[in-house]
Amino acid sequence: MLDLKIPEDISLVGFNDYQFSQYTNPSLTTMVHMKNKMGFDAAKLLMKQLNNETVVSVVYAPRIVYRASVTNPPLND
């Protein structure tokens, strides 16, 4: 066992912002994704492909919910 402390020794970030993330100790910083919008857009793109229409790439910017599991990195002198 490494015996690392969060966030003193290592920062920890989760994925999907599950509801329990805010109740862990320390509370977990997470990435939030627009799952419903992604699914809807994926279906639209699939329909376009099936109809031989032009399909473009879609990029989503995740949002970060900062909680107690991360800290600023130390500054090197």
N, C-alpha and C positions, 0 to 999 in steps of 0.2 A: 504494500500500500504506500502511496506517495505522500499521504498526509498533507495535501494541499488545501489551503483555505480559499473560499470564494467570498468576495472578490479580491482579497488581499494578495494572493499568490497567482491566481488565474481568473480571468473573466469567463463567464459562461452565457451563451445565447441559445435560446430555443427556437423552435420553428412552429408556426401556425397559431401562436397565442392561445393555446388551450386555456380554458377558464381556470384550471388549478394553478397555472403559472404564477398568478398573483398571490397564492397562498403558500407557496413553498418557502423554505427558510434557507438562504435569503430568497426574496421574490425574484422570479426568473425574467430576465430581459428576453423579449421575443420579437420575431419578425412576423408582421401581419400581411397576409396575402388576400387578395380579393377573389376567393375561391368561386363564389357564385358568378361573378363577372367573367372569370376565366372560362368557366364551363359554358356559359351562354355564348361567349365569343368563339369558343372552339366549335360549338354546334353551328354557328353562322358560317365559319370558315369551311367546315366540312360540307355544308350545303352548297357553298360557292364552288368548291372543288367538284362536287358531283354534277353541278350544272355547267362545268367547264368555264367558269368565270375566273377572272384574275384574283389571285389570293395574295395578300400582303402579310408580312410578318407583324406580329403584335408583341410589344415589349411592355411589361408591367413593372413599375417601380414599387418595391416593397416598402412598408413603413415599419420603423422600429419603435417598439414600446420599451423605453428604458426603465428598468427597475434596479433593484439592489445587487444583482449578480454581476454587474460590470463596474469598472472604475477606469479612470483615466490612466494611461500608461505613464510610468515614471519618465521624467525628462532626463536625458543624458547630458552631463556638463561637458 
